[in-house]
Amino acid sequence: MKCIPLLLAMLLAVPAWAADSVSAAVQTVALQQQMLTDTVSGYGVVSSDARNVQSVSLPRAGQVQAVYVNAGQRVTKGTTLIAFGTGTDAALTYQQAVTALHFAQAERTRVAQLLGQQLATQSQLGAADKAVADALAALNAQQKIGAGKALEQVVAPFDGLIAVVSVLPGDRLAAGMAVVQLAKSGSQRVILGIEPEDVTKVRTGMQVEVVSVFNNSRSVKGRVTQVFGMINPQTQLVDVLVELSDSSLMTGTRVRASIQLGQQAAWVVPRSAILRDTQGAYLFQVQQGHAQRINVQTGLEQDGRVAVTGDFVKGAPVVSLGNYELQDGMAVRGGKQ
């Protein structure tokens, strides 16, 4: 009779899952090795590249007669931007240049006639020739700035985006004043805000994927061209300048960007295979029909897969579903996903 309590105690000490008739249903995947890309993320707004923004101005004074474009409008080369009337002073200067040339030509003709009558010298004819040349140069300069045009249609010099319109109809302008700022098509950039602890990993030339925060299907490639060396006092982040490869994203679009730091080969498992407790991260592998706990360290995560390091059994499958019910050594059954 004394053996009965001892036998009962021994039976109770054996875990329920130790019996082959008791097992947990699981799904497994193979432990795989693949290349993962290490990235740093940041957020910003698409803007025109300031280096490719050109001011359209007029080299003479006058008055704006009409404005045909608005800021944010896309235009093609030759599109009319404004109508501009030449100012009175500029028109007067042009007429004076025309008159001066006519006088110089007439004087040269008179001196040449006098020279034929031996009433003038060769040097006097030379001085008359110089006066004609000077007057012609002055007139050409006035024609070059358009002073001879009473009304001019100012057109876009290239395809682009109207960044700024700085005039209104009726405005009187001094010579050289900018009327429109035009950004060349295909020249866009993003200034990303990066966490200070991450920015030390970023280098110029690194590839960047930029995605609209409102539409993940709208993305464009870019390249890091500048890493700033201080924290932006407004955002408390470090600015990183990225040039975009094309202008498929509209200027002003808020974007999320991933800077590609590099690639590395790693053992990966589904995110669902990773469990955590007071000892840290772990997973289960199946050997001879039983679950074996493997303590791991996690790394990069990409597309639902997590890089792990630990004392793996290379050929053993990893439990991806049903692992919450498992304990070390528990019998399992099931198949691969």
ABEGO torsion letter per residue (X at the ends): XAAAAAAAAAAAABBAAABAABBBBBBBBBBBBBBBBBBBBBBBBBBBBAAABBBBBBABBEBBABBABBBGBBBBBGBBABBBBBBAAAAAAAAAAAAAAAAAAAAAAAAAAAAAAGABBAAAAAAAAAAAAAAAAAAAAAAAAGAABABBBBBBABBBBBABBABBBGBBBBBGBBABBBBBBGBBBBBBBBBAAAAAABBBGBBBBBBBAABAABBBBBBBABBBABBBAAAGBBBBBBBBABAABBBGBBBBBBBBAEBBBBBBBBAAABBBBAAEBBBBBBBGGBBBBBBBBBBBBBGGBBBBBEBBBAABBBBABGAAABBBGBBBBEBBX
